[in-house]
Amino acid sequence: EVQVVESGGGLVRPGGSLRLSCAGSGFYFGNSWMGWVRRGPGKGLEYVANINGDGSETGYADSVRGRFTISRDNAQNSLFLQMNSLGVEDMAIYYCATAQSAAFDNWGQGVLVTVSS
Amino acid sequence: DFVMTQSPLSLPVTPGEPASISCRSSQSLLHSSGYNYLSWYLQKPGQSPHLLIYLGSTRASGVPDRFSGSGSGTDFTLKISRVEAEDVGTYYCMQALHSPITFGQGTRLEIE
């Protein structure tokens, strides 16, 4: 069974940093595109970033480019999202997902990021 | 700028009746492979989103056949042939052909 499990969320002050992790199991992690999607309070789903299997290709939403970095460690079956210069607009539930056939096909339960002073 | 537009944004439906959601993109989503890079998702209250339809019209594993996706290029539709109470939630379309990936605003389906 394919599973992705996020961790690393929490409370951070504006301007602070946080690193999210996502552990994958039940599939060939090193061969899979992966991504992060978020849903802020009262908002819809928003694409954040994605990365190909070997980490050589990445993509970012305009709203996070230059502040967030997506990366992966295939030896540990892990995906990461380093978030810097966080603002209240980044407060959201962050979901990790596998990507296949131009879609996000398996989603985690999500991790909450709260940005507040 | 690239835009994905869903309609309606709110959809009250009587159980057993059909429902339809439209998704329009400002540029074609037809890839050179012949597939449309358009997918549909449902996020039920309190749950993570899950995939319903990918490549415009292919149902994801485990998705009931009352859900169908159609369309090509810039106009797409998600249809539910007979709405059930468990279909309540917010539906999103997403395009993955043009960078960055973009979601529609979401359509909230509620049972009347």
Interface residues (C-beta under 8 A of the other chain):
Chain A: G35 V37 R39 G44 L45 E46 Y47 N50 G59 Y60 A61 D62 Y95 S101 A102 A103 F104 D105 N106 W107 G108 Q109 G110
Chain B: H31 Y35 Y37 S39 Y41 Q43 S48 P49 H50 L51 Y54 L55 T58 A60 T90 Y92 M94 A96 L97 S99 P100 I101 T102 F103 G104 Q105 G106
